[in-house]
């Protein structure tokens, strides 16, 4: 060691401890000076006296390596002219205002004069506390020489890492394999971490801004966390953990979550300028250190060993690459605190560069080994793809052979079946001829029956009231008559005698031909009873009809009697008296009256339903038919005073019993009442159209289940 590369530093006992709050002592109260702000935070003044026994004038660097956070330092050196020169350094000091810029150092140049005794002062303002300061004294030309070679070597290594990263990034966009993008980002984040950890970021980004300084102070653990995240993601993809070792995969995912939480905490601490502090902060730091350094290797090296045992050869490269990085990184980290100090000044520049760049070399070796492993994995994937394609090709050839065999067997079976089919065809053709003959006979019989029923329809239509007669009797009315079959078991009968009109709507037992016979009987009996121009009360008409039906059907009240008969509603309207008489056998009558015409004396025998502008009153019939019944009673005659524009409706049950709608249910009485109320503002002709359209829409594609008859008259 030469005399110009070492220092002898003498410190008095008073410099061992620094009071952080000197103003609390009584002997300092009231003292004012240009440095009065020094008492608001930890601050210390150092007096450095040098006795220079150097061979020539030389400039040295004084570095305070333990400065952190927002610490700052002022160097005060005497000038030969008698003045004081101030030099500054620290995170909050702009780059242009600092005396010496080198990585993250807090240093200033001190010119020492050969054979002279010099005194200079250091003012250190600390962020939290100050102890006995550690100082480095290094010749400036030593730093300059070292820095030139170091930057050339390290930047070349960083450039190599960047080029390799870009190559794999391009490879990802070409092949769309996730492992390439993870590996590319791992290399970039590793290069960024090395760049930051060497302190180069401080030369470019430190400004006079607290937020940026705090951000820079946490950038190193942040970039290390990113390295860990992309290393874990690359390991998952490279070792195929999700497909092959799901338990280890989820363990790595949990670790990724912990590292991510730590990153969020660091970012929030930088943005909002807060620290956790205390024991909890120490625990967090320990957990984080394990999460980014030890645990990732454990979680990926063990699965790599398992994959090797399972025959996955590329896992060897993963294992070797990590084995190369670990010792070189440990050596570099262990020696970094002594680089460029008095301990290494006798070492050659090349040796010091190698110690500093060990982790870079290890990173390059790891990346190259990983690259070889990825290439090996690509080759294995290609081989497996070719094997799979060959297997598929062989399977296709085997399938082709099997297909030929099956075709030959099928052809033989087809020939055999052809003979059988030919024999069966002859038998089927003879049976077909026989069936066609029978079908023709059935069609002939059906046509004969249909023609007969159609003729019966003409007879039934002829005996019903003709439209010309109805147009003369009623100024406004409609008749909706829809037989289920060609002929109907429902019928209507209308007779005018003087100022009185009889309206009958009947539903006979059955439909089709049987119902038509009953309807013919009903019409015949009504013509017989009321044909002489004598109008009895509706209840008497029903009673006489019941007697005649029972007599004609020979219903004597025994168990052997047929239960044939009919349901009927009879309305007798006296236009001069404006009076309505009604009697019903099961079937009711609906009277609809405008709200403006209400008198309060409306019928109460049935239920009323309110519409927008009118009310519907139901006149219920007796619950006994025109025919045999287990409990015979006299029919009830109801009398109602009519008002102008009253509407009267009689009908059979075919409309309300029809199935339809979305749920294939009956139309029901309630819906029928609402329908009648909804069309009250329309003419009777329009009402018939709307009611019929509603019926067809409700029925849809469902078969009509019964005959339908609805008669409406407006008074």
C-alpha positions in Angstrom: 0.0 0.0 0.0 1.4 3.4 -1.0 1.3 6.5 1.1 -1.1 8.2 -1.4 -3.8 5.6 -1.2 -4.5 5.4 2.6 -5.7 7.7 5.3 -5.2 7.9 9.0 -8.5 9.3 10.5 -8.5 10.6 14.1 -11.8 11.2 15.8 -12.3 12.8 19.2 -14.6 11.2 21.8 -17.2 13.9 21.2 -17.9 12.6 17.8 -19.0 9.1 19.0 -22.5 10.4 19.9 -24.6 13.1 18.2 -27.6 14.7 20.0 -30.5 14.8 17.6 -32.4 17.6 19.4 -29.8 20.0 20.8 -32.4 22.7 21.3 -33.8 20.9 24.3 -30.9 21.9 26.5 -31.1 25.1 28.4 -27.7 26.3 27.3 -28.8 26.4 23.6 -32.2 28.1 24.1 -32.5 31.4 22.3 -29.5 30.8 20.1 -30.1 32.0 16.5 -27.9 31.2 13.6 -28.1 30.8 9.8 -28.5 27.0 10.4 -31.4 27.4 12.9 -33.4 24.8 10.8 -30.9 22.1 11.8 -32.8 21.7 15.1 -36.0 20.6 13.3 -34.6 17.2 12.2 -31.5 15.0 13.0 -28.5 16.9 11.8 -24.8 16.6 12.5 -21.7 18.7 11.8 -18.3 16.9 11.2 -15.0 18.6 11.2 -12.3 16.8 9.1 -8.7 17.7 9.5 -6.1 16.2 7.1 -2.3 16.1 7.3 -1.3 15.3 3.7 1.8 13.2 3.2 1.2 12.6 -0.5 3.8 12.8 -3.2 1.8 15.3 -5.3 -1.4 17.3 -5.3 -4.4 15.0 -5.8 -8.2 15.0 -5.8 -10.0 12.5 -3.6 -13.6 11.5 -3.2 -15.3 11.6 0.2 -18.4 9.2 0.0 -21.0 8.6 2.7 -22.4 5.2 1.8 -24.9 5.0 4.6 -27.0 7.9 3.5 -30.6 6.9 2.6 -34.0 8.2 1.8 -34.1 12.0 1.7 -30.7 12.5 3.5 -28.5 15.3 2.1 -25.0 16.4 2.8 -23.1 19.7 2.4 -19.3 19.8 2.1 -17.6 23.1 3.1 -14.0 23.4 1.9 -11.7 26.4 2.4 -10.6 28.1 -0.8 -7.0 29.4 -1.2 -8.4 32.8 -1.7 -9.8 32.7 1.8 -13.4 31.9 1.1 -15.5 28.8 1.6 -16.6 26.5 -1.2 -19.8 24.6 -0.7 -20.4 21.2 -2.4 -23.7 19.3 -2.1 -24.9 15.7 -2.6 -28.0 13.7 -1.8 -31.2 12.4 -3.3 -33.0 15.8 -3.1 -30.1 17.6 -4.7 -30.7 18.0 -8.5 -28.1 16.2 -10.7 -26.8 19.4 -12.1 -26.2 20.9 -8.6 -24.3 17.9 -7.3 -20.5 18.1 -7.1 -19.9 14.5 -8.3 -22.3 12.2 -10.0 -21.5 8.4 -9.9 -24.3 5.9 -9.5 -26.0 6.3 -6.2 -23.0 7.6 -4.3 -23.3 10.6 -1.9 -19.8 12.0 -2.6 -17.9 15.2 -3.2 -14.4 15.9 -4.5 -11.8 17.1 -2.0 -8.5 18.5 -3.5 -5.6 17.7 -1.2 -2.4 19.7 -1.4 0.9 18.0 -1.0 2.4 18.5 2.5 -0.4 20.7 3.7 -2.8 20.5 6.7 -6.3 21.1 5.6 -9.6 21.4 7.4 -13.1 21.0 5.9 -16.6 20.5 7.3 -19.5 18.2 6.5 -23.1 19.0 7.4 -25.2 15.8 7.3 -29.0 16.2 7.5 -30.6 12.7 8.1 -34.0 11.4 7.5 -34.3 9.4 10.7 -31.2 9.2 12.9 -27.4 9.6 12.7 -24.7 7.5 14.3 -20.9 7.6 13.8 -20.8 8.1 10.0 -19.0 5.7 7.7 -16.8 7.4 5.1 -14.9 6.2 2.0 -11.9 8.2 0.7 -10.9 7.1 -2.8 -8.7 8.8 -5.4 -10.8 10.3 -8.1 -8.7 8.9 -11.0 -9.2 5.4 -9.5 -12.9 5.7 -9.8 -12.7 7.2 -13.3 -10.5 4.4 -14.5 -12.7 1.7 -12.9 -15.9 3.3 -14.1 -14.8 3.4 -17.7 -14.1 -0.3 -17.9 -17.0 -1.3 -15.6 -19.5 0.6 -17.8 -18.1 -1.0 -21.0 -18.4 -4.5 -19.6 -21.7 -4.2 -17.7 -23.5 -2.3 -20.5 -22.3 -4.9 -23.0 -23.7 -7.7 -20.8 -27.0 -5.8 -20.4 -27.1 -5.3 -24.2 -26.7 -9.0 -24.7 -29.6 -9.7 -22.3 -31.8 -7.1 -24.1 -31.0 -8.6 -27.5 -31.8 -12.2 -26.2 -35.0 -10.8 -24.7 -36.1 -9.2 -28.0 -35.3 -12.5 -29.8 -37.7 -14.5 -27.6 -40.3 -11.7 -27.8 -40.3 -12.0 -31.6 -40.4 -15.8 -31.2 -43.5 -15.4 -29.1 -45.3 -13.4 -31.7 -44.4 -15.9 -34.3 -45.3 -19.1 -32.4 -47.7 -17.8 -29.7 -46.2 -20.0 -27.0 -46.6 -18.5 -23.5 -43.2 -19.7 -22.3 -41.4 -17.3 -24.8 -43.1 -14.1 -23.5 -42.5 -15.1 -19.9 -38.9 -15.8 -20.6 -38.5 -12.5 -22.5 -40.0 -10.5 -19.6 -37.9 -12.4 -17.1 -34.7 -11.4 -19.0 -35.9 -7.8 -19.3 -36.8 -7.5 -15.6 -33.5 -9.2 -14.6 -31.6 -6.7 -16.7 -33.6 -3.8 -15.2 -32.9 -5.1 -11.7 -29.1 -5.3 -12.4 -29.2 -1.8 -13.9 -31.0 -0.4 -10.8 -29.0 -2.4 -8.2 -25.7 -1.0 -9.6 -27.1 2.5 -8.9 -27.1 3.8 -12.5 -30.7 4.9 -12.2 -29.7 7.5 -9.7 -27.6 9.3 -12.4 -30.6 9.9 -14.6 -33.8 10.1 -12.5 -33.0 11.7 -9.1 -34.6 15.1 -8.9 -35.5 17.6 -6.3 -38.8 15.8 -5.6 -39.7 13.8 -2.5 -42.1 11.5 -4.4 -39.5 10.6 -7.1 -36.8 10.1 -4.4 -39.1 7.7 -2.5 -40.0 5.9 -5.7 -36.3 5.4 -6.6 -35.6 4.2 -3.1 -38.1 1.4 -3.5 -37.3 0.6 -7.2 -34.7 -2.0 -6.4 -37.1 -4.3 -4.3 -39.8 -3.6 -6.9 -37.7 -4.8 -9.8 -36.5 -7.8 -7.8 -40.2 -8.7 -7.2 -40.8 -8.4 -11.0 -37.9 -10.8 -11.6 -39.4 -13.3 -9.2 -42.9 -13.0 -10.8 -41.7 -13.6 -14.3 -39.3 -16.3 -13.2 -42.2 -18.2 -11.6 -44.4 -17.7 -14.6 -41.6 -19.0 -16.9 -41.1 -22.0 -14.6 -44.8 -22.8 -14.7 -44.9 -22.8 -18.5 -41.5 -24.4 -19.0 -42.0 -27.3 -16.6 -45.7 -27.6 -17.6 -46.8 -27.6 -13.9 -50.4 -27.0 -14.5 -50.8 -30.1 -16.6 -48.3 -32.4 -14.9 -47.9 -31.3 -11.2 -51.1 -29.4 -10.2 -50.2 -29.3 -6.5 -47.0 -27.5 -7.1 -48.7 -25.3 -9.7 -51.2 -23.9 -7.0 -48.3 -23.5 -4.6 -46.5 -21.3 -7.1 -49.8 -19.3 -7.8 -50.0 -18.6 -4.0 -46.5 -17.3 -3.9 -47.2 -15.1 -6.9 -50.1 -13.6 -5.0 -47.8 -12.9 -2.0 -45.2 -11.2 -4.1 -48.0 -9.2 -5.9 -49.3 -8.0 -2.5 -45.9 -6.8 -1.5 -45.5 -4.9 -4.8 -48.8 -3.1 -4.1 -47.7 -2.2 -0.6 -44.4 -0.8 -1.9 -46.2 1.3 -4.6 -48.7 2.6 -2.0 -45.9 3.5 0.3 -44.1 5.4 -2.5 -47.3 7.2 -3.6 -48.7 8.2 -0.2 -45.3 8.4 1.6 -46.0 6.1 4.5 -44.1 3.2 6.1 -45.3 0.4 8.2 -42.4 0.4 10.7 -41.8 -1.7 13.8 -41.8 -5.4 14.2 -44.5 -5.9 11.5 -42.3 -4.2 8.9 -39.4 -6.6 9.8 -41.7 -9.6 9.5 -42.9 -8.3 6.1 -39.3 -7.8 4.9 -38.3 -11.3 6.0 -41.3 -12.9 4.3 -40.6 -10.8 1.2 -37.0 -11.8 1.1 -37.9 -15.5 1.3 -40.6 -15.0 -1.3 -38.3 -13.5 -3.9 -35.1 -15.3 -3.2 -35.4 -18.7 -1.5 -39.0 -20.0 -1.9 -39.1 -19.5 -5.7 -36.1 -21.7 -6.2 -37.5 -24.3 -3.8 -40.9 -24.3 -5.5 -39.4 -24.7 -8.9 -36.2 -26.8 -8.4 -38.1 -29.6 -6.6 -40.7 -29.9 -9.4 -37.8 -29.8 -11.9 -36.3 -32.8 -10.1 -39.7 -34.6 -10.2 -40.1 -33.8 -13.9 -36.6 -35.2 -14.6 -37.6 -38.4 -12.8 -40.7 -38.6 -15.0 -38.5 -38.5 -18.1 -38.8 -34.8 -19.0 -35.2 -34.1 -20.1 -35.5 -30.3 -20.7 -35.9 -30.0 -16.9 -32.2 -30.7 -16.6 -31.4 -27.4 -18.2 -33.8 -25.6 -15.8 -32.0 -27.2 -12.8 -28.5 -26.5 -14.1 -29.3 -22.9 -15.1 -30.4 -22.1 -11.5 -27.5 -24.0 -10.0 -25.1 -21.7 -12.0 -26.8 -18.5 -11.0 -27.0 -19.2 -7.2 -23.2 -19.3 -6.2 -22.1 -16.5 -8.5 -24.9 -14.3 -7.3 -24.0 -15.0 -3.6 -20.3 -14.2 -4.3 -21.2 -10.9 -6.0 -23.6 -9.8 -3.3 -21.1 -10.8 -0.6 -18.3 -8.8 -2.2 -20.3 -5.8 -3.3 -20.1 -4.0 0.0 -16.2 -4.0 -0.2 -15.9 -3.0 -3.9 -13.8 0.1 -4.5 -12.8 0.6 -0.9 -9.4 0.5 0.8 -9.7 -3.3 0.9 -9.6 -3.6 -2.9 -7.3 -0.9 -4.0 -4.3 -3.2 -4.4 -6.4 -5.5 -6.6 -6.2 -5.1 -10.4 -9.0 -3.3 -12.2 -9.9 -6.5 -14.1 -10.2 -8.5 -10.8 -12.5 -5.8 -9.3 -14.7 -5.8 -12.5 -15.0 -9.6 -12.4 -16.1 -9.4 -8.8 -18.7 -6.8 -9.7 -19.9 -8.4 -12.9 -20.1 -12.0 -11.5 -23.9 -11.8 -11.2 -24.1 -10.5 -14.8 -22.0 -13.4 -16.1 -24.2 -15.8 -14.1 -27.3 -14.2 -15.6 -25.9 -14.6 -19.1 -25.0 -18.2 -18.4 -28.4 -18.9 -16.9 -30.1 -17.3 -19.9 -28.0 -19.2 -22.4 -28.7 -22.5 -20.6 -32.4 -21.7 -20.5 -32.3 -20.9 -24.2 -30.6 -24.3 -24.9 -33.3 -25.9 -22.7 -36.1 -24.1 -24.7 -34.5 -25.2 -28.0 -34.3 -28.8 -26.6 -37.9 -28.6 -25.5 -38.9 -27.2 -29.0 -37.1 -30.2 -30.6 -38.8 -32.6 -28.3 -42.2 -31.0 -29.0 -41.5 -31.3 -32.7 -40.5 -34.9 -32.3 -43.6 -35.7 -30.3 -45.6 -33.9 -33.0 -44.0 -36.0 -35.7 -44.6 -39.2 -33.7 -48.2 -38.2 -33.1 -48.6 -37.5 -36.8 -47.0 -40.8 -37.7 -49.3 -42.5 -35.2 -52.3 -40.8 -36.8 -51.1 -41.7 -40.3 -50.7 -45.4 -39.2 -54.1 -45.3 -37.6 -55.5 -43.9 -40.8 -53.9 -46.7 -42.9 -55.3 -49.2 -40.4 -58.7 -47.6 -40.6 -58.5 -47.8 -44.4 -57.7 -51.5 -44.3 -60.5 -52.0 -41.8 -62.8 -50.0 -44.0 -62.0 -52.2 -47.0 -62.7 -55.3 -45.0 -66.0 -53.8 -43.7 -66.9 -52.8 -47.2 -66.4 -56.3 -48.5 -68.5 -57.7 -45.7 -71.1 -55.1 -46.2 -71.2 -55.9 -49.9 -71.7 -59.5 -49.2 -74.4 -58.8 -46.7 -76.1 -56.3 -49.2 -76.2 -59.1 -51.8 -77.8 -61.4 -49.3 -80.2 -58.8 -48.1 -81.1 -57.8 -51.7 -82.3 -61.4 -52.3 -84.3 -61.3 -49.1 -85.7 -57.8 -50.0 -86.7 -59.0 -53.5 -88.6 -61.8 -52.0 -90.2 -59.5 -49.4 -90.9 -57.0 -52.1 -93.1 -59.4 -54.0 -95.0 -60.2 -50.8 -95.3 -56.5 -49.9 -96.6 -55.6 -53.3 -99.3 -58.2 -53.1 -100.2 -56.9 -49.6 -100.1 -53.3 -51.0 -102.6 -54.2 -53.7 -104.9 -55.7 -51.2 -104.6 -52.7 -48.9 -105.2 -50.3 -51.7 -108.3 -52.1 -52.7 -109.5 -52.0 -49.1 -108.5 -48.3 -48.9 -110.5 -47.5 -52.0 -113.5 -49.2 -50.6 -113.0 -47.3 -47.3 -112.7 -44.0 -49.2 -115.8 -44.8 -51.1 -117.7 -45.5 -47.9 -116.3 -42.4 -46.3 -117.3 -40.3 -49.3 -120.8 -41.8 -49.2 -121.0 -41.0 -45.4 -119.6 -37.5 -45.9 -122.0 -36.8 -48.7 -124.9 -38.0 -46.5 -123.7 -35.8 -43.6 -123.3 -32.8 -46.0 -126.9 -33.3 -47.2 -127.9 -33.5 -43.5 -126.1 -30.2 -43.0 -128.2 -28.6 -45.8 -131.3 -29.9 -44.1 -130.2 -28.6 -40.7 -129.2 -25.2 -42.1 -132.6 -25.0 -43.9 -134.6 -25.4 -40.7 -132.6 -22.8 -38.7 -133.8 -19.2 -38.9 -132.8 -17.6 -42.2 -130.7 -14.4 -42.2 -133.3 -12.5 -44.2 -135.8 -13.2 -41.4 -133.4 -12.2 -38.7 -132.5 -9.0 -40.4 -136.1 -8.1 -40.4 -136.7 -9.0 -36.8 -133.6 -7.4 -35.2 -132.2 -4.0 -36.1 -128.8 -5.0 -34.7 -127.7 -8.5 -33.8 -125.2 -11.3 -34.6 -125.2 -15.1 -34.6 -121.8 -16.9 -34.3 -122.5 -20.6 -35.2 -119.5 -22.9 -35.6 -120.3 -26.7 -35.7 -117.4 -28.9 -34.6 -118.2 -31.4 -37.3 -120.3 -30.9 -40.5 -123.6 -31.0 -38.5 -124.0 -29.6 -35.1 -125.6 -30.5 -31.8 -126.0 -26.8 -31.0 -129.0 -24.9 -32.5 -130.6 -21.6 -32.2 -134.3 -20.7 -32.7 -135.8 -17.2 -33.0 -139.6 -16.4 -33.3 -141.3 -13.0 -33.6 -144.9 -12.7 -32.4 -146.3 -9.1 -32.5 -144.0 -7.0 -30.4 -142.4 -10.0 -28.6 -139.4 -11.9 -29.8 -138.3 -15.4 -28.5 -134.6 -16.2 -28.6 -133.4 -19.7 -27.9 -129.8 -21.0 -27.7 -129.6 -24.8 -27.1 -126.8 -27.3 -26.6 -127.9 -30.9 -27.2 -126.2 -34.0 -25.9 -123.3 -35.0 -28.2 -122.2 -33.4 -31.4 -121.9 -34.4 -35.0 -124.7 -36.7 -36.3 -126.1 -37.7 -32.8 -126.2 -34.1 -31.7 -127.8 -33.1 -35.0 -130.6 -35.6 -34.4 -131.2 -34.1 -31.0 -131.1 -30.5 -32.4 -133.7 -31.5 -35.0 -135.9 -32.9 -32.2 -135.5 -29.6 -30.2 -136.4 -27.4 -33.2 -139.4 -29.6 -34.1 -140.7 -29.4 -30.5 -140.2 -25.6 -30.3 -142.1 -25.2 -33.6 -144.9 -27.4 -32.2 -145.1 -25.5 -28.9 -144.8 -21.9 -30.3 -145.8 -22.3 -33.9 -149.4 -21.2 -33.2 -148.4 -17.7 -32.2 -149.0 -18.2 -28.5 -146.0 -17.0 -26.3 -145.8 -18.5 -22.9 -143.4 -17.6 -20.2 -139.9 -19.0 -20.6 -140.1 -21.2 -17.6 -143.3 -22.8 -18.9 -141.8 -23.4 -22.3 -138.9 -25.2 -20.7 -141.2 -27.3 -18.6 -143.3 -28.3 -21.6 -140.2 -29.1 -23.6 -138.9 -31.3 -20.8 -142.1 -33.3 -20.7 -142.2 -33.8 -24.5 -138.4 -34.8 -24.7 -138.9 -37.3 -21.9 -141.9 -38.8 -23.6 -140.2 -39.0 -27.1 -137.0 -40.5 -25.6 -139.1 -42.8 -23.4 -137.3 -41.6 -20.3 -139.2 -43.1 -17.3 -136.8 -42.5 -14.5 -135.1 -45.9 -14.4 -131.4 -46.7 -14.4 -131.7 -48.0 -17.9 -132.8 -44.6 -19.3 -130.5 -42.7 -21.6 -129.3 -39.4 -20.2 -129.9 -37.6 -23.5 -131.3 -34.2 -23.5 -130.3 -30.6 -24.0 -129.2 -27.4 -22.2 -131.1 -24.3 -23.2 -131.4 -20.6 -22.6 -134.7 -18.8 -23.5 -135.0 -15.1 -23.7 -138.4 -13.4 -24.4 -138.1 -9.7 -25.2 -141.2 -7.5 -25.2 -140.2 -4.4 -27.2 -143.2 -2.3 -26.3 -142.9 -2.9 -22.5 -139.1 -3.0 -22.8 -139.1 -6.1 -20.7 -136.9 -9.2 -20.7 -138.1 -12.6 -19.4 -135.5 -15.4 -19.0 -135.4 -19.0 -18.0 -132.5 -21.4 -18.5 -131.7 -25.1 -18.2 -128.1 -24.9 -17.1 -127.3 -22.1 -19.6 -127.2 -18.5 -18.4 -128.0 -15.1 -20.0 -125.7 -12.1 -20.0 -127.1 -8.5 -19.9 -124.6 -5.7 -20.5 -125.7 -2.1 -19.7 -123.9 1.2 -20.0 -122.9 2.8 -16.7 -124.8 5.9 -17.6 -128.1 3.8 -17.8 -127.7 2.2 -14.4 -130.8 2.5 -12.1 -129.9 0.5 -9.1 -132.7 -2.0 -9.8 -130.5 -4.3 -12.0 -130.8 -8.1 -11.5 -128.9 -9.6 -8.6 -129.4 -13.3 -9.4 -125.9 -13.5 -11.0 -122.5 -11.9 -10.7 -121.7 -8.5 -12.1 -118.4 -7.7 -13.8 -117.3 -4.1 -14.4 -115.9 -2.9 -17.8 -114.5 0.4 -18.9 -117.9 1.9 -19.8 -120.4 -0.9 -18.9 -121.4 -3.6 -16.5 -122.2 -7.2 -17.2 -125.1 -8.9 -15.2 -125.4 -12.7 -15.3 -128.9 -14.2 -15.1 -128.3 -17.8 -14.1 -130.4 -20.7 -15.3 -131.6 -23.7 -13.2 -129.1 -26.5 -12.7 -131.3 -29.1 -14.5 -131.5 -30.1 -18.2 -134.3 -30.6 -20.7 -134.6 -34.3 -20.1 -134.4 -36.8 -17.3 -132.9 -35.5 -14.0 -132.4 -37.0 -10.6 -134.1 -34.0 -8.9 -136.9 -32.5 -11.0 -138.0 -28.9 -10.0 -139.9 -26.1 -11.8 -137.8 -23.8 -13.9 -137.3 -20.2 -12.6 -138.6 -17.2 -14.6 -136.6 -14.0 -14.3 -138.0 -10.6 -15.4 -135.7 -7.5 -16.1 -136.6 -4.0 -17.2 -134.6 -3.1 -20.3 -132.8 0.2 -21.1 -131.8 1.7 -24.4 -128.6 0.1 -25.9 -128.8 -2.9 -23.5 -127.1 -5.9 -25.0 -128.4 -9.5 -24.4 -126.3 -12.6 -25.0 -127.3 -16.3 -24.9 -124.8 -19.1 -25.9 -123.8 -22.7 -25.5 -120.7 -23.8 -23.5 -118.6 -24.6 -26.6 -116.7 -21.2 -26.5 -115.7 -21.2 -22.8 -114.7 -24.9 -22.8 -112.3 -24.6 -25.8 -108.7 -25.5 -25.0 -105.9 -23.2 -26.2 -103.5 -20.4 -25.3 -99.8 -20.9 -24.3 -100.7 -23.4 -21.6 -103.4 -25.3 -23.5 -106.1 -24.5 -20.9 -109.9 -23.7 -21.2 -111.0 -20.2 -22.2 -113.3 -20.1 -19.1 -116.3 -18.0 -18.3 -114.4 -15.1 -16.7 -112.3 -14.4 -19.8 -115.5 -14.7 -22.0 -117.2 -12.0 -19.9 -114.2 -9.7 -20.2 -114.2 -10.3 -24.0 -117.9 -9.3 -24.3 -117.3 -6.1 -22.2 -114.3 -5.2 -24.3 -116.3 -5.1 -27.5 -119.3 -3.1 -26.3 -118.4 0.0 -28.1 -118.4 -1.8 -31.4 -121.4 -2.7 -33.6 -122.9 -6.2 -33.4 -121.4 -7.1 -36.8 -118.0 -6.0 -35.6 -118.5 -7.8 -32.3 -119.0 -11.1 -34.1 -115.8 -10.6 -36.1 -113.8 -9.8 -33.0 -115.3 -12.7 -31.0 -114.6 -15.2 -33.8 -111.0 -13.9 -34.3 -110.4 -14.3 -30.5 -111.7 -17.8 -30.6 -109.5 -18.8 -33.5 -106.4 -17.1 -32.1 -107.0 -18.9 -28.7 -107.6 -22.3 -30.4 -104.5 -22.0 -32.6 -103.6 -25.5 -33.9 -105.7 -27.3 -31.3 -108.8 -29.1 -32.6 -112.2 -27.6 -31.8 -113.6 -29.8 -29.1 -117.3 -28.8 -29.2 -120.0 -27.0 -31.2 -120.1 -23.2 -30.6 -123.2 -21.0 -30.7 -123.3 -17.3 -29.5 -126.2 -15.0 -30.1 -126.0 -11.3 -29.3 -128.9 -8.7 -29.6 -128.8 -5.0 -28.9 -132.1 -3.5 -27.8 
